[in-house]
Amino acid sequence: MIRGAVFFDVDGTLVPGTSSGQHLADLLGHSEIVRDAEARYAAGTLGNREVSMLDARGWASRTPAEIRGFLESLPLVDGIADTVAWCRANGLVPVLTTLAWEPVGAYLCERFGFDRAGGPSLEVVDGRYSGEVAGHFDETGKRDFAMSVAAGLGVEMSRCAAVGDSRSDLPLFAAVGLAVAFNATPAARAAAHTAAGGGDLRVVQPILREWLGQGG
């Protein structure tokens, strides 16, 4: 029986100390561009659309297989597989809602068993990335994707939880029954119902368990 869903962020949440975009940019050769763009986004002086367009240019001529190989070295917190399994065992559908590119979400779904992922996508022409964005996805898109998933599962947003760390999670935090700030910025902690930290995602399991026990 499906009791609800848990929406997990990727960058800063599952990927500690950096972002999947920065990790890939380091390997693709445009790290300084992405580092500057992400810092400006965090400061609120650059929009998500502009960040995505700047990053996408660095993917031009690369293949999906190359990117998949780069993702094998993506740094991740411990306990992801156990937490995904715990969610499923307790009737919660684990979903990724992220500003990370679609190949990142697809990789994490394949590796850890998340149900699905929502995120921005890149244009592919003749088997290679063109350097253009195919589909933008911002902080309101994260919330709207989560609401669509919940509706498809037949559950209210009040029976859903979100685990995230930063500015892009705030609209979703405001829409769910439980918002957990994990290794989060001050703004995200202020917007969440509770906070946790550390290098192991399993720390959120007792939080979710208590919430379920209270009728979440």
C-alpha positions as CSV (number, residue, x, y, z in Angstrom):
1,M,0.0,0.0,0.0
2,I,1.3,3.4,-1.0
3,R,1.2,5.7,2.1
4,G,2.9,8.7,0.4
5,A,6.2,9.8,-1.3
6,V,9.5,11.1,-0.3
7,F,11.1,13.6,-2.7
8,F,14.9,13.8,-2.5
9,D,17.1,16.5,-3.8
10,V,20.5,15.6,-5.4
11,D,23.0,18.4,-5.3
12,G,24.1,19.2,-1.7
13,T,21.8,16.4,-0.4
14,L,22.8,13.1,-2.0
15,V,26.0,14.7,-3.5
16,P,27.9,16.3,-0.6
17,G,30.3,19.3,-0.7
18,T,29.8,19.9,-4.4
19,S,27.2,19.4,-7.1
20,S,26.8,16.9,-9.9
21,G,27.0,19.8,-12.3
22,Q,30.4,20.9,-10.9
23,H,31.7,17.3,-10.8
24,L,30.8,16.8,-14.5
25,A,32.1,20.2,-15.5
26,D,35.5,19.4,-13.9
27,L,35.7,16.4,-16.2
28,L,34.3,18.1,-19.2
29,G,36.6,21.1,-18.9
30,H,34.4,24.0,-18.0
31,S,34.6,23.9,-14.3
32,E,35.2,27.7,-13.7
33,I,32.1,28.6,-15.7
34,V,29.9,26.3,-13.6
35,R,31.5,27.3,-10.3
36,D,30.9,31.0,-10.9
37,A,27.3,30.4,-12.2
38,E,26.4,28.2,-9.2
39,A,27.8,30.7,-6.8
40,R,25.7,33.5,-8.4
41,Y,22.6,31.3,-8.4
42,A,23.1,30.6,-4.7
43,A,23.5,34.4,-4.1
44,G,20.3,35.0,-6.0
45,T,22.0,37.1,-8.8
46,L,21.6,34.6,-11.6
47,G,18.6,32.5,-12.5
48,N,18.4,28.8,-13.0
49,R,17.7,29.2,-16.8
50,E,21.0,31.1,-17.3
51,V,23.0,28.6,-15.2
52,S,21.6,25.7,-17.3
53,M,22.4,27.5,-20.6
54,L,26.0,28.2,-19.5
55,D,26.6,24.7,-18.3
56,A,25.0,23.0,-21.3
57,R,27.5,24.6,-23.7
58,G,30.2,22.6,-22.1
59,W,28.5,19.3,-23.0
60,A,28.6,20.0,-26.7
61,S,29.9,17.0,-28.8
62,R,30.0,14.6,-25.8
63,T,28.0,11.4,-25.8
64,P,25.6,10.0,-23.2
65,A,28.0,7.0,-22.8
66,E,30.8,9.4,-21.8
67,I,28.7,11.2,-19.3
68,R,27.5,7.8,-17.8
69,G,31.2,6.9,-17.3
70,F,31.9,10.2,-15.6
71,L,29.1,9.6,-13.2
72,E,30.7,6.5,-11.8
73,S,33.0,8.8,-9.8
74,L,30.2,11.1,-8.5
75,P,30.7,11.6,-4.7
76,L,27.7,10.5,-2.8
77,V,26.6,10.3,0.9
78,D,26.4,6.9,2.5
79,G,23.1,5.1,3.1
80,I,21.3,5.9,-0.1
81,A,20.4,2.4,-1.0
82,D,19.3,1.5,2.5
83,T,17.1,4.7,2.7
84,V,15.4,4.0,-0.6
85,A,14.7,0.4,0.5
86,W,13.4,1.7,3.9
87,C,11.0,4.0,2.1
88,R,9.6,1.3,-0.1
89,A,9.3,-1.1,2.9
90,N,7.2,1.6,4.7
91,G,4.9,2.4,1.8
92,L,6.7,5.6,0.7
93,V,7.7,6.0,-2.9
94,P,11.2,7.4,-3.2
95,V,11.5,10.1,-6.0
96,L,14.2,12.5,-7.1
97,T,13.3,16.1,-7.6
98,T,16.4,18.0,-8.6
99,L,18.0,20.7,-10.7
100,A,20.6,18.1,-11.7
101,W,20.6,17.1,-15.3
102,E,18.4,14.3,-16.5
103,P,21.4,11.9,-17.0
104,V,22.3,12.3,-13.3
105,G,18.7,11.4,-12.2
106,A,18.6,8.5,-14.5
107,Y,21.9,7.2,-13.2
108,L,20.8,7.5,-9.5
109,C,17.5,5.8,-10.3
110,E,19.3,2.9,-12.0
111,R,21.9,2.5,-9.3
112,F,19.7,3.0,-6.2
113,G,16.1,2.2,-7.2
114,F,14.4,5.6,-7.0
115,D,11.0,5.4,-8.6
116,R,11.6,8.3,-11.0
117,A,13.4,11.6,-11.4
118,G,12.4,15.1,-12.5
119,G,15.0,17.5,-13.7
120,P,16.3,19.6,-16.7
121,S,17.3,17.9,-19.9
122,L,19.8,18.4,-22.7
123,E,19.4,18.3,-26.4
124,V,20.9,15.3,-28.2
125,V,21.5,15.4,-31.9
126,D,22.8,12.4,-33.8
127,G,23.8,10.7,-30.6
128,R,25.7,13.6,-29.1
129,Y,24.8,16.5,-26.9
130,S,24.4,19.7,-28.9
131,G,25.2,22.2,-26.1
132,E,21.6,23.4,-25.9
133,V,19.0,22.9,-23.2
134,A,16.1,20.7,-24.2
135,G,14.0,21.4,-21.1
136,H,14.5,23.8,-18.3
137,F,13.5,22.9,-14.7
138,D,13.6,25.4,-11.8
139,E,12.6,25.5,-8.1
140,T,8.9,25.8,-9.0
141,G,9.3,23.0,-11.5
142,K,10.6,20.8,-8.6
143,R,7.4,21.5,-6.6
144,D,5.1,21.1,-9.6
145,F,6.8,17.8,-10.6
146,A,6.3,16.5,-7.0
147,M,2.7,17.6,-7.0
148,S,2.1,15.8,-10.3
149,V,3.8,12.6,-9.0
150,A,1.7,12.7,-5.8
151,A,-1.5,13.1,-7.8
152,G,-0.5,10.2,-10.0
153,L,0.0,8.1,-6.9
154,G,-3.3,9.2,-5.5
155,V,-1.8,10.7,-2.3
156,E,-2.1,14.2,-0.9
157,M,1.0,16.4,-0.6
158,S,0.4,16.5,3.1
159,R,1.3,12.8,3.1
160,C,4.6,13.5,1.3
161,A,8.0,14.5,2.6
162,A,10.9,16.3,1.0
163,V,14.6,16.1,1.8
164,G,16.8,18.9,0.6
165,D,19.4,21.5,1.4
166,S,19.0,24.8,-0.4
167,R,17.2,27.6,-2.1
168,S,15.8,25.4,-4.9
169,D,14.0,23.3,-2.3
170,L,12.0,26.1,-0.6
171,P,8.8,25.9,-2.8
172,L,8.6,22.1,-2.4
173,F,9.3,22.4,1.4
174,A,6.2,24.7,1.6
175,A,4.0,22.2,-0.2
176,V,4.7,18.9,1.7
177,G,3.7,17.5,5.0
178,L,7.3,17.0,6.2
179,A,10.3,19.0,5.0
180,V,13.7,17.8,6.2
181,A,16.7,20.1,5.8
182,F,19.7,17.8,5.3
183,N,23.2,19.4,5.5
184,A,21.3,22.5,4.6
185,T,21.8,26.3,4.2
186,P,20.3,28.6,6.9
187,A,17.4,29.5,4.6
188,A,16.5,25.9,4.0
189,R,16.7,25.0,7.7
190,A,14.4,27.9,8.5
191,A,11.9,26.7,5.9
192,A,12.0,23.1,7.0
193,H,10.0,21.3,9.7
194,T,13.2,19.7,11.0
195,A,16.9,19.3,10.2
196,A,19.6,16.6,10.1
197,G,23.2,16.4,9.0
198,G,26.1,14.2,8.5
199,G,27.5,11.9,5.8
200,D,24.9,9.2,6.0
201,L,21.3,9.6,4.6
202,R,20.0,7.0,7.0
203,V,19.8,9.7,9.6
204,V,16.5,10.8,8.0
205,Q,14.9,7.3,8.6
206,P,13.9,7.9,12.2
207,I,12.6,11.3,11.3
208,L,10.3,9.8,8.6
209,R,9.4,6.9,11.0
210,E,8.2,9.4,13.7
211,W,6.3,11.4,11.1
212,L,4.5,8.3,9.8
213,G,3.7,7.3,13.4
214,Q,2.0,10.7,13.8
215,G,-0.2,10.0,10.8
216,G,2.0,11.5,8.0
